[in-house]
Amino acid sequence: MNSFNHYAYGAIGDWLYQVVAGIKIDPNIPGYKRFHIHPQPGGGLTYARAGYDSMYGLIESSWKLEKESWDLTATIPANTEGVIYLPAQSTADITEVGQTLDQVEGIWDIRQEDGTVVLTLGAGQYHFSTRIH
């Protein structure tokens, strides 16, 4: 093989960022001014971590699946907002460093969508823990 600049390699990288780590651009607000973090664990994976150096700063997504919890750490750069998707039937199943979601500064919107809690967050680093039933 003469070149590593092949579509197949890029497709794997894209899948790792968008599906496994869950870092996705918001198509309505380009340039990562607003982005989504929606990891989709599966296939026996129990841990993933990725970062993207956007023009606003580093966007990070790190998750770990354990026996009774699914933990997500997300970094939202200054002057951006992140939309985070957490697998939970209720907001009562989620904490951020031991606090309930209504106690966390920086969360602008909390909504429920088909077994997922969706949060819109301002800049900062967040550590969510979701209880698995």
C-alpha positions in Angstrom: 0.0 0.0 0.0 1.4 3.4 -1.0 -0.9 5.8 0.8 -2.7 6.0 4.1 -4.8 8.9 2.7 -7.8 6.7 1.8 -11.5 7.1 2.4 -11.7 3.9 4.4 -9.3 5.3 7.1 -11.2 8.6 7.3 -14.5 6.7 7.6 -13.3 4.8 10.6 -12.0 7.9 12.2 -15.3 9.7 11.6 -17.3 6.8 13.1 -15.0 6.8 16.2 -15.6 10.5 16.8 -19.3 10.7 15.9 -20.6 7.3 17.1 -18.3 6.0 19.8 -17.2 9.3 21.4 -20.4 11.0 20.2 -18.9 14.4 19.1 -21.1 15.8 16.3 -21.5 19.1 14.7 -24.9 20.8 15.0 -26.0 21.2 11.4 -28.1 24.3 12.2 -25.2 26.1 13.8 -22.0 25.2 12.0 -18.4 25.6 13.1 -18.9 23.8 16.5 -20.4 27.0 18.0 -23.0 24.4 19.2 -22.4 20.7 19.0 -23.8 17.5 20.3 -22.2 14.8 22.5 -24.2 11.6 22.0 -22.0 8.5 22.5 -23.6 5.2 21.5 -21.8 2.5 23.5 -22.1 -1.0 22.1 -20.2 -4.0 20.7 -18.6 -4.8 24.0 -16.9 -1.4 24.4 -16.8 -0.2 28.0 -14.7 3.0 27.7 -14.0 5.7 25.1 -12.3 9.0 25.1 -11.9 11.6 22.3 -11.2 15.2 21.8 -11.6 17.7 19.0 -9.7 20.9 18.8 -12.3 23.3 17.5 -11.7 27.0 16.8 -13.3 27.7 20.2 -11.1 25.3 22.1 -11.0 21.6 23.0 -14.2 19.6 22.9 -13.9 16.4 24.9 -16.1 13.3 25.4 -15.1 10.5 27.7 -17.4 7.7 28.9 -17.1 4.6 31.0 -19.7 1.8 31.3 -19.6 0.0 34.6 -21.9 -2.6 36.2 -24.4 -0.2 37.7 -23.6 3.2 36.1 -22.7 4.9 32.9 -20.4 7.9 33.4 -19.7 10.7 31.0 -17.2 13.5 31.2 -17.7 16.4 28.7 -15.7 19.5 28.1 -17.5 22.5 26.6 -15.2 25.3 25.4 -15.8 29.0 26.1 -18.4 30.8 23.9 -20.0 27.5 22.8 -22.8 25.3 24.0 -23.1 21.6 24.1 -26.1 19.4 23.8 -25.5 16.2 25.8 -27.5 13.0 25.5 -27.6 10.7 28.5 -29.3 7.3 28.5 -31.8 7.5 31.4 -35.5 7.1 31.9 -35.6 10.0 34.3 -33.5 13.0 35.4 -33.6 11.4 38.9 -31.2 8.7 37.5 -28.5 11.3 36.7 -26.1 13.3 39.0 -23.3 15.7 38.2 -20.6 15.3 40.8 -23.2 14.2 43.3 -25.7 17.0 42.6 -29.1 16.6 41.0 -29.4 18.2 37.6 -31.5 21.1 38.8 -28.6 22.1 41.1 -26.0 22.3 38.4 -24.9 25.7 37.2 -24.5 25.9 33.4 -27.4 23.7 32.4 -29.8 25.8 30.3 -32.3 23.2 29.2 -33.3 19.7 30.3 -35.7 17.6 28.3 -36.7 13.9 27.9 -36.6 12.2 24.5 -37.3 8.4 24.1 -35.4 7.1 27.1 -32.8 9.8 26.8 -32.3 12.9 28.9 -31.0 15.8 26.8 -29.2 18.7 28.4 -28.0 22.0 26.8 -25.0 23.2 28.6 -22.7 26.2 28.7 -18.9 26.2 28.9 -17.2 24.1 31.5 -16.3 20.5 32.3 -19.1 18.2 33.5 -19.0 14.8 35.1 -22.3 13.0 34.8 -23.2 9.6 36.3 -26.2 7.8 35.1 -27.6 4.9 37.2 -28.4 1.8 35.1 -31.5 -0.2 36.1 
